[in-house]
Amino acid sequence: MTAIAYSLASDIKGSWRIVFVPDELHLYVEFSQPGADPDPSDWMSVDDFLARRPSDALHKDALDRLVSLICRAMSDP
């Protein structure tokens, strides 16, 4: 099965995505610049992403979006 990616926030500088690899039960967050191939060494765990202070407005938007997704998932019956 292929990875499932969801865009958290993006602008001309790049995009933050959350990625789930079902076969490996691996969930991570990545930032990629336009036209760049994703670099696994830059991926971070969701825990690390949530614990990190946002470095700019795009990062804050991505963090807010991820927290919102988690809250919705946990409140959905």
C-alpha positions as a printed NumPy array, in Angstrom:
array([[  0.   ,   0.   ,   0.   ],
       [  1.244,   3.487,  -0.753],
       [  1.639,   6.36 ,   1.664],
       [ -1.286,   8.666,   2.346],
       [ -0.331,  12.34 ,   2.486],
       [ -2.359,  15.301,   3.68 ],
       [ -1.286,  18.9  ,   3.209],
       [ -1.32 ,  20.89 ,   6.43 ],
       [ -0.162,  24.253,   5.058],
       [  1.656,  25.562,   2.022],
       [  2.872,  28.735,   0.377],
       [  5.521,  29.677,  -2.174],
       [  8.318,  28.638,   0.231],
       [  7.088,  25.069,   0.589],
       [  4.553,  22.822,   2.236],
       [  4.041,  20.967,   5.485],
       [  2.43 ,  17.542,   5.116],
       [  1.45 ,  14.73 ,   7.408],
       [  2.154,  11.324,   5.882],
       [  0.904,   7.9  ,   6.957],
       [  2.481,   4.675,   5.669],
       [ -0.143,   2.012,   6.504],
       [  2.098,  -0.995,   5.829],
       [  4.639,   0.229,   8.367],
       [  2.178,   1.99 ,  10.703],
       [  4.436,   5.013,  10.402],
       [  3.097,   8.551,  10.782],
       [  5.372,  11.514,  10.219],
       [  5.417,  15.197,   9.315],
       [  7.555,  16.647,   6.561],
       [  8.383,  20.034,   5.095],
       [  9.339,  20.185,   1.453],
       [ 10.281,  23.044,  -0.807],
       [  8.69 ,  23.343,  -4.259],
       [ 10.265,  20.967,  -6.752],
       [ 12.381,  19.183,  -4.123],
       [ 12.169,  15.451,  -3.548],
       [ 11.178,  14.526,   0.002],
       [ 14.238,  13.732,   2.107],
       [ 13.559,  11.047,   4.747],
       [ 16.291,  12.503,   6.958],
       [ 14.141,  15.637,   7.338],
       [ 11.001,  13.786,   8.395],
       [  9.953,  14.107,  12.008],
       [  7.612,  12.223,  14.263],
       [  4.259,  13.771,  15.048],
       [  5.408,  14.03 ,  18.677],
       [  8.46 ,  16.044,  17.67 ],
       [  6.374,  18.275,  15.421],
       [  3.847,  18.976,  18.179],
       [  6.591,  19.721,  20.72 ],
       [  8.501,  22.103,  18.463],
       [  7.915,  25.842,  18.66 ],
       [  6.746,  27.094,  15.239],
       [  9.557,  28.798,  13.321],
       [  7.297,  30.987,  11.165],
       [  3.663,  31.661,  10.24 ],
       [  3.475,  28.73 ,   7.803],
       [  4.777,  26.35 ,  10.454],
       [  2.192,  27.732,  12.933],
       [ -0.596,  27.236,  10.369],
       [  0.519,  23.618,   9.874],
       [  0.614,  23.019,  13.625],
       [ -2.841,  24.529,  14.101],
       [ -4.214,  22.398,  11.261],
       [ -2.741,  19.199,  12.699],
       [ -4.143,  19.94 ,  16.165],
       [ -7.53 ,  20.611,  14.59 ],
       [ -7.409,  17.286,  12.714],
       [ -6.554,  15.416,  15.902],
       [ -9.352,  17.125,  17.851],
       [-11.913,  16.345,  15.137],
       [-10.8  ,  12.716,  14.919],
       [-11.09 ,  12.261,  18.66 ],
       [-14.52 ,  13.889,  18.925],
       [-16.035,  12.023,  15.967],
       [-18.285,   9.2  ,  17.293]])
